[in-house]
Amino acid sequence: MNSSIATADYVIIAGYLLITMVLGLLMTKKASASLDDYFLAGRNMPWWLLGISGMTGWFDMTGTMIITSFLFMLGPRGLFIEFRGGAVLGVIFLICYTGKWHRRSGCLTAAQWNIFRFGQGKDAQAYRLMGVVIGMILTLFMLAYLVRGTSLFMAMIFPFDPMTCALIIIIFSSLYTMASGFYGVVLTDLIQGIIIILSCFVVAFLAWHSVPGADSLAETAKAVTGNTRWIASTPDFYTTMPKGYEAYQNLFMFACFYLVRSLLDGSAGGAESRYFGARSDADCAKQSLFQAFTVSFRWPMMMAFAVMGIYLVHSAYSGFVNGENDHIANVTAVIKQYNPNVAEGRWHDLTSRIEHHPEQFDKKMIAAIESELGSGWQDKISLVGFKGTVNPEQILPAVIMKKLPVGLKGFLLVSLIAAMMSTFTGTVNTAVAPIVRDLYLPFIRRNRAGNRELIVASWCFTLLMVAAGFWMGINAANINAIWAFLIMGISPGFMGPNILKFYWWRLNAWGSFGGVVFGLIGYVLNATGAFKAVLTACGVSETIAGAEWFQFCYMLFFSLLGTILVTLLTKPVDMEVLKNFYRVTRPFGFWGPVRKHFAEDALKFITREHKKDVLALPFAFIWLVTSFLIPMLFIIKNYHSMWCCIGLYAVGAVGLFFFWYKPMAHFDEPEPEMHYSDGSLVGPPMDISKV
């Protein structure tokens, strides 16, 4: 199979980029009408379009590469590693209630939502600024993650070094985002979504057709990966993992832990443009389910790449025995011998240069590499990893380049470039909105800036964020390291206030501020190694002290401790603010002191949806996980497990029908006349549109 890019593939890619930029330019005038138009598309997008936009935002190139790598190593069980984030388990809360809770606020940004929750005092303003800081930090790591994946992917496809490849696509995406705002993000997401879904079907069919049977695939996968249960769909307590991924050997434990982590983090999700900009509560619910349904197409696509990757590696490198290959290990040793100072983060840059420009290196090194890999060594070296094993993060681009024909190759490249651009544009748009709306306008310009100035400020902040994220990305060791650190290393330090904001009336802005400060202190102690040094001095093993799960627990503890401690040491939020928040948002949880101010008629309206919202959660979880597993099991022809999953899928679907779909008819009914406990009439909600 041809491993180079043909003219037809280049034409397909160029055509897509041209259409994308034209759409962005067409949207410029409409996006520039106001901040609402620029960041939320005027709050007038249909639910199915926002749902497609959400799907493409979750369907990024980098994530597709890292999840494919785990599916390559583990088979369908790779899904359980991605309970940490890639399986988007938090969407079940968005489907059931948190999406509509955020939408009801009428806010423009997450930081503005904090004013809605805590009022407009100095404490709330301080936390509003802190919200901007949190968003900037998380966005920088997310951009670094996207940049690193883009550099690895594009460098295998095009004959340029990884940094140049990433820079070109990032510049293009940044210009497009600056020009079109949320209008362009959503409309091009529609085109990108159609391309992605069509690609999923094509690749899935090719992989399914290539599998002679489940048992045959299992034998081949065992030779390449060392896994004896590659086609299984349930997590083991212990599973074989290659060098560099040994931390995931206790698969069942990690699956349970990642499940808890995702549920905690997702229990208050929805503070994003797609929900603030939705037209109704029912639209929030429908777009969330549609996002989940369409993102499920991603899993058969990634499993297809993993299956074709198994066959590609098995045929390209002779001598595999239970996941070990002496030729690959020897090539790694040769490269390190002649390049002793190469760091893991620069390994792919080096192998890419060896592949494309062998004349720049010692002839003896090239001869030794060719002796180990044989003819066509340049097509094989990109899969040689830093640890002396196959680099699983390179499986996806390798399959595209070496297993797909001309035309289809270009189409698949477009789908993944589209996925990357969609996630990038959505991430930047969501991050820049609070910087402009909650930092620049009220604190730097003192509310004196005009609309044109605010749009220009948005462009400037976009460029600054992208530049910083690019620098972080090109200096990262690998994709998994960034993703693991983002999900398990730093975000838990911000989770305390986020977990409690809907469910505990007593939480105030100072407590939320304190939770973030404590989380940042915990991050600094962790990043500098001070906390690990203390633990090891107290007898805790270095393995435990440095484990992802331990870092998560430690960071979450710091954040929750700071949140609860500072909240209890400071005065509560003004009761009028809490009453407004409770009647508008209608959350459940510990709201007793607020509820006593409302009469029975008001409480009945506020709480009528709570029971069914909660009952729908487990059914949404079952439906979501089985919707990922079923098509993967079909591709590898493990039909017995597939039919078991179909039965569970039916249970989840029936539960959603009764506890989610049928109650949706009442979501957007007009608010009835309600009373406070003293008999007075509940007035209209506070207007926060000018906050």
TAQUI-V113903 format. One record per helix or strand. SS is the DSSP state (@ for helix, = for strand). FROM is the first residue (numbers start at 1). LEN is the number of residues. If there is no record, write none. Layout:
ss: <SS,SS>
from: <FROM,FROM>
len: <LEN,LEN>
This chain:
ss: <@,@,@,@,@,@,@,@,@,@,@,@,@,@,@,=,=,@,@,@,@,@,=,=,@,@,@,@,=,@,@,@,@,@,=,@,=,@,@,@,=,=>
from: <7,35,47,61,91,98,110,122,162,214,246,251,273,281,297,321,324,326,344,358,363,377,384,390,392,408,451,479,504,509,530,542,548,575,590,592,598,600,610,639,675,681>
len: <25,9,12,24,6,6,9,36,49,12,3,16,4,15,20,1,1,13,13,3,11,7,1,1,12,37,24,22,1,19,8,4,22,11,1,4,1,8,26,28,2,1>
